[in-house]
Amino acid sequence: MNLPKKLVLYVPHEASSDLSRLRVVETAAKKAAQTLGCPFDGPRESKDHESICVYYYGNLGRKFVYADWLGPQGFLDENAIYRMITSFVLLNEFWA
């Protein structure tokens, strides 16, 4: 299994005003990167994204692992985001 080379947090220009939400996602992504043993990069401002997103870069290129959209139950908390990121990365790398 090849672990990801890095996790990257992308932030749309509009999201920079919601710093509390950005900090929740950033902290979860940093913890996931530490658990996965890969570097964390971000936040990077992006004009191509409508929400805060996390991607990982591995041997097969860039893969989407998380987007912070308001769902019917509200936003996910830090632990849920962490679990989602690590799970998606490990599943994608296992099946690659």
The first five atom37 places (N, CA, C, CB, O) and aatype in JSON, in Angstrom:
{
  "aatype": [12, 2, 10, 14, 11, 11, 10, 19, 10, 18, 19, 14, 8, 6, 0, 15, 15, 3, 10, 15, 1, 10, 1, 19, 19, 6, 16, 0, 0, 11, 11, 0, 0, 5, 16, 10, 7, 4, 14, 13, 3, 7, 14, 1, 6, 15, 11, 3, 8, 6, 15, 9, 4, 19, 18, 18, 18, 7, 2, 10, 7, 1, 11, 13, 19, 18, 0, 3, 17, 10, 7, 14, 5, 7, 13, 10, 3, 6, 2, 0, 9, 18, 1, 12, 9, 16, 15, 13, 19, 10, 10, 2, 6, 13, 17, 0],
  "atom_mask": [
    [1, 1, 1, 1, 1],
    [1, 1, 1, 1, 1],
    [1, 1, 1, 1, 1],
    [1, 1, 1, 1, 1],
    [1, 1, 1, 1, 1],
    [1, 1, 1, 1, 1],
    [1, 1, 1, 1, 1],
    [1, 1, 1, 1, 1],
    [1, 1, 1, 1, 1],
    [1, 1, 1, 1, 1],
    [1, 1, 1, 1, 1],
    [1, 1, 1, 1, 1],
    [1, 1, 1, 1, 1],
    [1, 1, 1, 1, 1],
    [1, 1, 1, 1, 1],
    [1, 1, 1, 1, 1],
    [1, 1, 1, 1, 1],
    [1, 1, 1, 1, 1],
    [1, 1, 1, 1, 1],
    [1, 1, 1, 1, 1],
    [1, 1, 1, 1, 1],
    [1, 1, 1, 1, 1],
    [1, 1, 1, 1, 1],
    [1, 1, 1, 1, 1],
    [1, 1, 1, 1, 1],
    [1, 1, 1, 1, 1],
    [1, 1, 1, 1, 1],
    [1, 1, 1, 1, 1],
    [1, 1, 1, 1, 1],
    [1, 1, 1, 1, 1],
    [1, 1, 1, 1, 1],
    [1, 1, 1, 1, 1],
    [1, 1, 1, 1, 1],
    [1, 1, 1, 1, 1],
    [1, 1, 1, 1, 1],
    [1, 1, 1, 1, 1],
    [1, 1, 1, 0, 1],
    [1, 1, 1, 1, 1],
    [1, 1, 1, 1, 1],
    [1, 1, 1, 1, 1],
    [1, 1, 1, 1, 1],
    [1, 1, 1, 0, 1],
    [1, 1, 1, 1, 1],
    [1, 1, 1, 1, 1],
    [1, 1, 1, 1, 1],
    [1, 1, 1, 1, 1],
    [1, 1, 1, 1, 1],
    [1, 1, 1, 1, 1],
    [1, 1, 1, 1, 1],
    [1, 1, 1, 1, 1],
    [1, 1, 1, 1, 1],
    [1, 1, 1, 1, 1],
    [1, 1, 1, 1, 1],
    [1, 1, 1, 1, 1],
    [1, 1, 1, 1, 1],
    [1, 1, 1, 1, 1],
    [1, 1, 1, 1, 1],
    [1, 1, 1, 0, 1],
    [1, 1, 1, 1, 1],
    [1, 1, 1, 1, 1],
    [1, 1, 1, 0, 1],
    [1, 1, 1, 1, 1],
    [1, 1, 1, 1, 1],
    [1, 1, 1, 1, 1],
    [1, 1, 1, 1, 1],
    [1, 1, 1, 1, 1],
    [1, 1, 1, 1, 1],
    [1, 1, 1, 1, 1],
    [1, 1, 1, 1, 1],
    [1, 1, 1, 1, 1],
    [1, 1, 1, 0, 1],
    [1, 1, 1, 1, 1],
    [1, 1, 1, 1, 1],
    [1, 1, 1, 0, 1],
    [1, 1, 1, 1, 1],
    [1, 1, 1, 1, 1],
    [1, 1, 1, 1, 1],
    [1, 1, 1, 1, 1],
    [1, 1, 1, 1, 1],
    [1, 1, 1, 1, 1],
    [1, 1, 1, 1, 1],
    [1, 1, 1, 1, 1],
    [1, 1, 1, 1, 1],
    [1, 1, 1, 1, 1],
    [1, 1, 1, 1, 1],
    [1, 1, 1, 1, 1],
    [1, 1, 1, 1, 1],
    [1, 1, 1, 1, 1],
    [1, 1, 1, 1, 1],
    [1, 1, 1, 1, 1],
    [1, 1, 1, 1, 1],
    [1, 1, 1, 1, 1],
    [1, 1, 1, 1, 1],
    [1, 1, 1, 1, 1],
    [1, 1, 1, 1, 1],
    [1, 1, 1, 1, 1]
  ],
  "atom_positions": [
    [[0.85, -1.17, 0.0], [0.0, 0.0, 0.0], [0.89, 1.24, 0.0], [-0.96, 0.0, 1.22], [1.83, 1.33, 0.79]],
    [[0.59, 2.17, -0.88], [1.32, 3.42, -0.96], [0.56, 4.5, -0.2], [1.56, 3.85, -2.42], [-0.59, 4.78, -0.52]],
    [[1.2, 5.09, 0.77], [0.55, 6.15, 1.52], [0.64, 7.46, 0.75], [1.18, 6.31, 2.92], [1.51, 7.61, -0.11]],
    [[-0.25, 8.4, 1.03], [-0.26, 9.65, 0.28], [1.02, 10.44, 0.47], [-1.45, 10.49, 0.69], [1.66, 10.36, 1.52]],
    [[1.37, 11.19, -0.56], [2.56, 12.03, -0.49], [2.29, 13.31, 0.3], [3.05, 12.37, -1.88], [3.18, 13.82, 0.97]],
    [[1.06, 13.83, 0.21], [0.69, 15.0, 1.02], [-0.81, 15.23, 0.97], [1.44, 16.25, 0.53], [-1.49, 14.81, 0.04]],
    [[-1.32, 15.91, 2.0], [-2.7, 16.38, 2.05], [-2.67, 17.88, 1.83], [-3.4, 16.0, 3.41], [-1.82, 18.58, 2.37]],
    [[-3.62, 18.38, 1.03], [-3.67, 19.82, 0.73], [-5.08, 20.34, 1.01], [-3.27, 20.09, -0.75], [-6.07, 19.74, 0.59]],
    [[-5.15, 21.45, 1.72], [-6.41, 22.11, 2.05], [-6.58, 23.31, 1.12], [-6.44, 22.56, 3.55], [-5.74, 24.21, 1.09]],
    [[-7.68, 23.31, 0.36], [-7.99, 24.42, -0.54], [-9.16, 25.21, 0.03], [-8.32, 23.91, -1.98], [-10.12, 24.63, 0.55]],
    [[-9.07, 26.52, -0.06], [-10.08, 27.4, 0.51], [-10.55, 28.39, -0.56], [-9.54, 28.15, 1.75], [-9.72, 29.09, -1.14]],
    [[-11.86, 28.45, -0.82], [-12.34, 29.47, -1.75], [-12.18, 30.85, -1.12], [-13.83, 29.22, -2.13], [-12.18, 30.99, 0.11]],
    [[-12.05, 31.85, -1.94], [-11.83, 33.21, -1.45], [-12.93, 33.63, -0.47], [-11.77, 34.2, -2.62], [-12.65, 34.28, 0.53]],
    [[-14.17, 33.25, -0.75], [-15.3, 33.62, 0.1], [-15.22, 32.96, 1.48], [-16.61, 33.25, -0.57], [-15.7, 33.53, 2.46]],
    [[-14.62, 31.79, 1.56], [-14.58, 31.05, 2.83], [-13.58, 31.64, 3.81], [-14.23, 29.6, 2.57], [-13.63, 31.34, 5.0]],
    [[-12.68, 32.48, 3.33], [-11.68, 33.04, 4.23], [-12.32, 33.91, 5.3], [-10.65, 33.84, 3.45], [-11.69, 34.2, 6.32]],
    [[-13.56, 34.33, 5.08], [-14.26, 35.14, 6.09], [-14.79, 34.28, 7.23], [-15.4, 35.91, 5.44], [-15.03, 34.79, 8.32]],
    [[-14.97, 32.98, 7.01], [-15.46, 32.07, 8.04], [-14.27, 31.35, 8.67], [-16.49, 31.05, 7.46], [-14.08, 30.15, 8.47]],
    [[-13.49, 32.09, 9.44], [-12.26, 31.54, 10.0], [-12.5, 30.42, 11.0], [-11.47, 32.62, 10.64], [-11.67, 29.52, 11.11]],
    [[-13.59, 30.46, 11.74], [-13.85, 29.41, 12.72], [-14.06, 28.07, 12.03], [-15.07, 29.76, 13.58], [-13.57, 27.04, 12.5]],
    [[-14.78, 28.07, 10.92], [-15.02, 26.82, 10.18], [-13.73, 26.34, 9.53], [-16.12, 27.01, 9.12], [-13.44, 25.14, 9.52]],
    [[-12.97, 27.26, 8.99], [-11.69, 26.92, 8.37], [-10.76, 26.26, 9.39], [-11.02, 28.17, 7.78], [-10.09, 25.28, 9.06]],
    [[-10.71, 26.76, 10.6], [-9.84, 26.2, 11.64], [-10.24, 24.77, 12.0], [-9.88, 27.08, 12.9], [-9.38, 23.93, 12.24]],
    [[-11.54, 24.49, 12.03], [-12.0, 23.13, 12.33], [-11.51, 22.15, 11.27], [-13.55, 23.09, 12.42], [-10.97, 21.09, 11.6]],
    [[-11.69, 22.5, 10.0], [-11.28, 21.62, 8.91], [-9.76, 21.52, 8.86], [-11.83, 22.13, 7.55], [-9.21, 20.43, 8.66]],
    [[-9.07, 22.63, 9.05], [-7.61, 22.63, 9.02], [-7.03, 21.75, 10.12], [-7.07, 24.06, 9.16], [-6.1, 20.98, 9.87]],
    [[-7.56, 21.84, 11.33], [-7.08, 21.02, 12.44], [-7.31, 19.54, 12.16], [-7.77, 21.42, 13.74], [-6.43, 18.71, 12.41]],
    [[-8.48, 19.19, 11.65], [-8.78, 17.8, 11.32], [-7.85, 17.28, 10.23], [-10.25, 17.65, 10.87], [-7.37, 16.15, 10.32]],
    [[-7.59, 18.09, 9.2], [-6.71, 17.67, 8.11], [-5.27, 17.51, 8.6], [-6.77, 18.69, 6.96], [-4.58, 16.59, 8.17]],
    [[-4.82, 18.4, 9.47], [-3.46, 18.28, 10.03], [-3.32, 16.99, 10.84], [-3.13, 19.5, 10.9], [-2.31, 16.3, 10.74]],
    [[-4.33, 16.67, 11.65], [-4.3, 15.43, 12.43], [-4.29, 14.21, 11.52], [-5.51, 15.37, 13.39], [-3.58, 13.24, 11.78]],
    [[-5.08, 14.27, 10.45], [-5.12, 13.15, 9.5], [-3.76, 12.98, 8.83], [-6.21, 13.39, 8.43], [-3.28, 11.85, 8.68]],
    [[-3.14, 14.08, 8.43], [-1.81, 14.0, 7.8], [-0.8, 13.39, 8.76], [-1.34, 15.4, 7.35], [0.03, 12.58, 8.36]],
    [[-0.86, 13.78, 10.02], [0.05, 13.24, 11.01], [-0.19, 11.74, 11.18], [-0.13, 13.96, 12.36], [0.77, 10.97, 11.25]],
    [[-1.43, 11.32, 11.25], [-1.76, 9.9, 11.39], [-1.28, 9.1, 10.18], [-3.27, 9.71, 11.56], [-0.77, 7.99, 10.32]],
    [[-1.45, 9.68, 8.99], [-1.07, 9.0, 7.75], [0.42, 9.09, 7.46], [-1.85, 9.57, 6.59], [0.92, 8.42, 6.56]],
    [[1.13, 9.92, 8.21], [2.57, 10.05, 8.02], [2.95, 10.82, 6.77], [0.0, 0.0, 0.0], [3.95, 10.52, 6.13]],
    [[2.15, 11.82, 6.43], [2.45, 12.61, 5.24], [2.39, 14.09, 5.58], [1.46, 12.28, 4.09], [1.77, 14.47, 6.58]],
    [[3.04, 14.94, 4.78], [2.99, 16.38, 5.06], [1.63, 16.98, 4.77], [4.06, 17.1, 4.25], [0.85, 16.45, 3.97]],
    [[1.36, 18.1, 5.43], [0.13, 18.86, 5.23], [0.49, 20.19, 4.59], [-0.64, 19.07, 6.57], [1.47, 20.82, 4.98]],
    [[-0.29, 20.6, 3.61], [-0.05, 21.87, 2.93], [-1.35, 22.66, 2.88], [0.52, 21.65, 1.49], [-2.38, 22.15, 2.44]],
    [[-1.31, 23.87, 3.32], [-2.51, 24.7, 3.23], [-2.66, 25.57, 4.45], [0.0, 0.0, 0.0], [-1.84, 25.5, 5.36]],
    [[-3.66, 26.36, 4.47], [-4.67, 26.47, 3.41], [-4.16, 27.26, 2.2], [-5.91, 27.14, 3.96], [-3.42, 28.23, 2.33]],
    [[-4.57, 26.8, 1.04], [-4.27, 27.46, -0.23], [-5.55, 28.08, -0.76], [-3.66, 26.47, -1.27], [-6.6, 27.43, -0.8]],
    [[-5.48, 29.33, -1.15], [-6.66, 29.98, -1.72], [-6.88, 29.46, -3.14], [-6.51, 31.54, -1.72], [-5.93, 29.31, -3.91]],
    [[-8.14, 29.19, -3.47], [-8.48, 28.64, -4.78], [-9.7, 29.34, -5.35], [-8.73, 27.12, -4.68], [-10.67, 29.61, -4.64]],
    [[-9.64, 29.62, -6.63], [-10.8, 30.18, -7.32], [-11.65, 29.08, -7.95], [-10.35, 31.18, -8.4], [-12.74, 29.34, -8.47]],
    [[-11.15, 27.84, -7.92], [-11.83, 26.71, -8.55], [-12.75, 25.95, -7.6], [-10.82, 25.76, -9.12], [-13.45, 25.03, -8.03]],
    [[-12.78, 26.3, -6.33], [-13.57, 25.57, -5.35], [-14.63, 26.48, -4.74], [-12.67, 24.99, -4.26], [-14.4, 27.66, -4.5]],
    [[-15.81, 25.89, -4.48], [-16.9, 26.64, -3.87], [-17.0, 26.38, -2.37], [-18.22, 26.27, -4.53], [-17.75, 27.06, -1.68]],
    [[-16.25, 25.42, -1.87], [-16.24, 25.13, -0.44], [-14.83, 24.76, -0.02], [-17.25, 24.0, -0.09], [-13.95, 24.55, -0.86]],
    [[-14.62, 24.68, 1.28], [-13.33, 24.24, 1.81], [-13.17, 22.77, 1.43], [-13.23, 24.45, 3.37], [-14.05, 21.96, 1.73]],
    [[-12.07, 22.42, 0.78], [-11.86, 21.06, 0.29], [-10.5, 20.53, 0.72], [-11.98, 21.0, -1.24], [-9.55, 21.3, 0.91]],
    [[-10.41, 19.22, 0.87], [-9.15, 18.56, 1.15], [-8.92, 17.52, 0.05], [-9.14, 17.89, 2.57], [-9.8, 16.73, -0.28]],
    [[-7.71, 17.54, -0.5], [-7.28, 16.57, -1.5], [-6.02, 15.9, -0.99], [-7.05, 17.23, -2.89], [-5.29, 16.46, -0.17]],
    [[-5.77, 14.69, -1.48], [-4.46, 14.12, -1.22], [-3.8, 13.81, -2.54], [-4.57, 12.85, -0.34], [-4.45, 13.51, -3.54]],
    [[-2.49, 13.88, -2.52], [-1.68, 13.6, -3.69], [-0.9, 12.34, -3.4], [-0.73, 14.79, -4.04], [-0.11, 12.29, -2.45]],
    [[-1.11, 11.32, -4.21], [-0.44, 10.04, -4.05], [0.19, 9.61, -5.36], [0.0, 0.0, 0.0], [0.38, 10.43, -6.26]],
    [[0.5, 8.35, -5.46], [1.13, 7.82, -6.67], [0.2, 7.88, -7.88], [1.57, 6.39, -6.45], [0.66, 7.88, -9.02]],
    [[-1.11, 7.92, -7.64], [-2.07, 7.97, -8.75], [-2.57, 9.38, -9.02], [-3.24, 7.06, -8.45], [-3.55, 9.56, -9.74]],
    [[-1.92, 10.38, -8.45], [-2.32, 11.76, -8.68], [-3.18, 12.31, -7.57], [0.0, 0.0, 0.0], [-3.16, 11.81, -6.44]],
    [[-3.94, 13.35, -7.9], [-4.76, 14.06, -6.91], [-6.11, 13.37, -6.74], [-4.95, 15.53, -7.32], [-6.78, 13.03, -7.72]],
    [[-6.51, 13.18, -5.49], [-7.81, 12.57, -5.17], [-8.54, 13.45, -4.15], [-7.63, 11.12, -4.62], [-7.94, 13.93, -3.19]],
    [[-9.82, 13.63, -4.39], [-10.68, 14.4, -3.49], [-11.03, 13.54, -2.28], [-11.96, 14.88, -4.21], [-11.41, 12.38, -2.44]],
    [[-10.92, 14.09, -1.06], [-11.29, 13.33, 0.13], [-12.29, 14.03, 1.04], [-10.08, 13.0, 0.91], [-12.91, 13.37, 1.88]],
    [[-12.47, 15.36, 0.91], [-13.43, 16.03, 1.79], [-13.82, 17.39, 1.24], [-12.84, 16.18, 3.2], [-12.98, 18.13, 0.72]],
    [[-15.11, 17.72, 1.37], [-15.61, 19.08, 1.08], [-16.52, 19.48, 2.23], [-16.38, 19.14, -0.3], [-17.34, 18.69, 2.69]],
    [[-16.37, 20.7, 2.68], [-17.11, 21.19, 3.84], [-18.38, 21.9, 3.4], [-16.24, 22.12, 4.69], [-18.4, 23.13, 3.3]],
    [[-19.42, 21.13, 3.14], [-20.71, 21.7, 2.74], [-21.68, 21.55, 3.89], [-21.26, 21.02, 1.47], [-21.62, 20.58, 4.65]],
    [[-22.57, 22.5, 4.03], [-23.59, 22.43, 5.06], [-24.64, 21.41, 4.63], [-24.24, 23.83, 5.31], [-25.32, 21.58, 3.62]],
    [[-24.75, 20.34, 5.41], [-25.72, 19.31, 5.11], [-26.99, 19.49, 5.92], [0.0, 0.0, 0.0], [-27.1, 20.45, 6.68]],
    [[-27.95, 18.57, 5.78], [-29.21, 18.68, 6.49], [-29.04, 18.65, 8.02], [-30.14, 17.57, 6.07], [-29.86, 19.22, 8.74]],
    [[-28.0, 18.0, 8.49], [-27.76, 17.92, 9.94], [-26.74, 18.96, 10.4], [-27.28, 16.53, 10.31], [-26.34, 18.95, 11.57]],
    [[-26.3, 19.85, 9.51], [-25.29, 20.84, 9.87], [-23.91, 20.4, 9.44], [0.0, 0.0, 0.0], [-23.76, 19.4, 8.73]],
    [[-22.91, 21.14, 9.86], [-21.53, 20.81, 9.52], [-21.03, 19.65, 10.37], [-20.62, 22.03, 9.71], [-21.49, 19.45, 11.49]],
    [[-20.08, 18.89, 9.83], [-19.44, 17.82, 10.6], [-18.48, 18.43, 11.61], [-18.69, 16.84, 9.66], [-17.96, 19.53, 11.4]],
    [[-18.26, 17.73, 12.71], [-17.3, 18.21, 13.69], [-15.89, 17.73, 13.32], [-17.68, 17.73, 15.11], [-15.71, 16.98, 12.37]],
    [[-14.91, 18.19, 14.08], [-13.51, 17.9, 13.77], [-13.21, 16.4, 13.72], [-12.61, 18.56, 14.8], [-12.52, 15.94, 12.82]],
    [[-13.73, 15.64, 14.69], [-13.46, 14.2, 14.71], [-14.07, 13.48, 13.52], [-14.0, 13.59, 16.0], [-13.46, 12.57, 12.96]],
    [[-15.26, 13.88, 13.12], [-15.9, 13.26, 11.95], [-15.12, 13.57, 10.68], [-17.36, 13.73, 11.81], [-14.95, 12.71, 9.82]],
    [[-14.65, 14.8, 10.55], [-13.85, 15.18, 9.38], [-12.55, 14.39, 9.35], [-13.55, 16.71, 9.39], [-12.16, 13.88, 8.3]],
    [[-11.89, 14.28, 10.49], [-10.65, 13.5, 10.6], [-10.88, 12.06, 10.16], [-10.12, 13.54, 12.05], [-10.11, 11.52, 9.36]],
    [[-11.93, 11.44, 10.67], [-12.23, 10.04, 10.32], [-12.54, 9.89, 8.83], [-13.41, 9.51, 11.15], [-12.13, 8.93, 8.2]],
    [[-13.27, 10.85, 8.28], [-13.61, 10.8, 6.87], [-12.35, 10.9, 5.99], [-14.59, 11.93, 6.51], [-12.18, 10.12, 5.06]],
    [[-11.48, 11.84, 6.3], [-10.27, 12.02, 5.51], [-9.39, 10.78, 5.58], [-9.48, 13.25, 5.99], [-8.98, 10.25, 4.54]],
    [[-9.1, 10.3, 6.79], [-8.22, 9.13, 6.9], [-8.85, 7.9, 6.26], [-7.9, 8.85, 8.38], [-8.15, 7.12, 5.61]],
    [[-10.14, 7.71, 6.42], [-10.81, 6.55, 5.82], [-10.75, 6.59, 4.3], [-12.27, 6.48, 6.27], [-10.41, 5.59, 3.67]],
    [[-11.08, 7.73, 3.7], [-11.05, 7.83, 2.24], [-9.65, 7.63, 1.68], [-11.6, 9.18, 1.8], [-9.48, 6.97, 0.66]],
    [[-8.66, 8.2, 2.35], [-7.28, 8.03, 1.87], [-6.89, 6.56, 1.93], [-6.3, 8.89, 2.7], [-6.37, 6.02, 0.96]],
    [[-7.12, 5.93, 3.06], [-6.72, 4.52, 3.2], [-7.49, 3.62, 2.24], [-6.95, 4.06, 4.63], [-6.9, 2.7, 1.67]],
    [[-8.78, 3.86, 2.06], [-9.55, 3.05, 1.1], [-9.05, 3.24, -0.32], [-11.03, 3.41, 1.18], [-8.89, 2.26, -1.06]],
    [[-8.81, 4.48, -0.71], [-8.32, 4.73, -2.07], [-6.95, 4.11, -2.3], [-8.25, 6.22, -2.33], [-6.7, 3.57, -3.37]],
    [[-6.07, 4.19, -1.32], [-4.74, 3.63, -1.48], [-4.77, 2.1, -1.44], [-3.8, 4.16, -0.4], [-3.99, 1.45, -2.14]],
    [[-5.65, 1.53, -0.63], [-5.75, 0.08, -0.55], [-6.23, -0.51, -1.87], [-6.7, -0.33, 0.59], [-5.72, -1.55, -2.31]],
    [[-7.21, 0.14, -2.5], [-7.77, -0.38, -3.74], [-7.02, 0.08, -4.98], [-9.2, 0.02, -3.85], [-7.38, -0.32, -6.09]],
    [[-5.99, 0.9, -4.82], [-5.24, 1.41, -5.98], [-4.37, 0.33, -6.59], [-4.37, 2.6, -5.59], [-3.67, 0.58, -7.57]]
  ]
}
